[in-house]
Amino acid sequence: MDIRIKRIYEPPAKDDGYRLLVDRLWPRGVSKESAHIDEWLKEVGPSNELRKWFGHEPPKYAEFKKRYKQELQAAPQLLEHIRSLAKKRRVSLLYSAHDEEHNQAVVLQEVLLG
């Protein structure tokens, strides 16, 4: 499976494959036309409660990762949907966070490839 992660603010590229937005909220400053996404799977993003608690604070990342993985375990059909796509072609998980190391797409990629 070829699953990559990419910020939604980076220009779309031909080698992105299937562009899948994995944020629960639509990214600020990005129009639907310029996003060039194939699918917005907001249900796979962290819950609003978890997202607000985390607040993209790196010291909370380990606990965020643990809680988010628990949320993902409760949604096996969403994970299987992404895996089935990735078996056919490259999938790029798109996210809007500024921090490229501490965000839900990193965790999701790890879970999917794990």
URLIN-V88778 format. One record per residue. N is the residue number from 1. RES is the residue in one letter. PHI is phi as a letter, one per 30 degrees, with the letter a starting at -180 (none if undefined). D_LAST is the distance of its C-alpha to the last C-alpha in Angstrom with 1 decimal. Layout:
# URLIN-V88778
N RES PHI D_LAST
N RES PHI D_LAST
This chain:
# URLIN-V88778
1 M none 10.9
2 D c 12.5
3 I b 11.4
4 R c 13.5
5 I b 15.0
6 K a 18.8
7 R d 21.5
8 I d 23.7
9 Y d 26.7
10 E d 26.0
11 P d 28.0
12 P d 26.4
13 A b 25.9
14 K d 26.1
15 D d 22.9
16 D d 20.9
17 G i 20.6
18 Y d 20.0
19 R c 20.5
20 L c 18.9
21 L d 20.2
22 V c 17.9
23 D c 20.6
24 R d 22.6
25 L c 25.8
26 W d 27.2
27 P d 27.2
28 R d 30.6
29 G i 32.9
30 V c 30.9
31 S d 32.8
32 K d 31.3
33 E d 32.9
34 S d 31.7
35 A d 28.0
36 H h 27.7
37 I c 24.7
38 D c 24.0
39 E a 22.7
40 W c 22.6
41 L c 20.0
42 K d 21.3
43 E d 20.2
44 V d 16.5
45 G d 17.8
46 P d 18.4
47 S e 21.5
48 N e 24.8
49 E d 25.3
50 L d 22.1
51 R e 22.6
52 K d 26.2
53 W d 25.5
54 F d 23.1
55 G h 25.5
56 H h 23.3
57 E c 24.5
58 P e 22.4
59 P d 23.6
60 K c 22.1
61 Y d 18.6
62 A e 17.0
63 E d 18.5
64 F e 17.7
65 K e 14.0
66 K d 14.4
67 R d 16.6
68 Y d 14.7
69 K d 11.6
70 Q d 14.4
71 E d 15.9
72 L d 12.9
73 Q d 12.7
74 A d 16.3
75 A b 15.7
76 P d 13.7
77 Q d 16.1
78 L d 15.3
79 L d 11.6
80 E d 12.8
81 H e 15.4
82 I d 13.3
83 R d 11.2
84 S d 14.7
85 L d 16.1
86 A d 13.6
87 K d 14.4
88 K c 18.0
89 R a 18.0
90 R d 16.5
91 V b 15.6
92 S c 16.5
93 L d 15.5
94 L c 18.8
95 Y b 19.7
96 S c 23.0
97 A e 22.5
98 H d 24.4
99 D d 22.0
100 E d 19.5
101 E c 17.4
102 H c 17.7
103 N a 16.9
104 Q d 14.9
105 A d 13.7
106 V d 11.9
107 V d 10.2
108 L d 9.6
109 Q e 8.2
110 E d 5.6
111 V d 5.0
112 L d 5.6
113 L d 3.8
114 G d 0.0
